[in-house]
Amino acid sequence: LVTVTAVIFLMYPTMCEKAFAMFSCKTIGGIDYLQVDLEEPCYSPRHLSMVFLIGLPQLAYVLGLPLLVLKFLKRNQAGLFKNPVVLTRWGLFFKGYKEDRYYWELVITARKVCVVSLSVFGQELGVQRQSLVVLLLLLVCVVLEIVGQPFREVTKSHEILRKLEMSALLVEFGTLWCGLMIYQSGPKS
């Protein structure tokens, strides 16, 4: 169960991208085409059949998995940190967080879903606007980390979790900012 949970957790961003790609269309010559296959008209009978057979179940997975985890965590909130079976099986989602921030992994999951959805649907915005929206999202996440202070710090060495998360967000922010600066300083077309 722990292995399956970890694998599903690691595959989640990729599954989000694939689910969103089923609905991402680009208008060319007044006709909407599927972004991943510009020969396939959007919402043609063939595309609609794939949307109903594959796309909607994937969206149910994308939206349903975090809601299912939240339901489980809320239902077991009182015993999350006391029950050894729950800690072993589901500790991946809450073990490093304070008891009143048991849901914080879902905040991080929401950030991942937002970034993936911006990468799929935000292409119409253009590189610069898309980057600016992601920079704003990362800024909001940095502020949430500072205000929320979600990590449990039982000993002095547990500070590393907070520092690593903040460092990761700042590195993402800096990398995106530098990439945007390089892109803007390139040849104008």
Buried (B, 14 or more C-beta within 10 A) or exposed (E): EEEEBEEEBEEBBEBBBBBBBBBBBBEEEEEBBBBEEEEBBBEEEEBEEBBEEEBBEBBEBBEEBBEEBBEBBEEBBEEBBEEEEBBEEBBBBBBBBBEEBBBBBBBBBEBEBBBBBBBBBBEEEEEEEBBBBBBEBBEEBBEBBEEBBBBBBEEEEEEEBBEEBBEEBEEBBEEBBEEBEEEEEEEEE
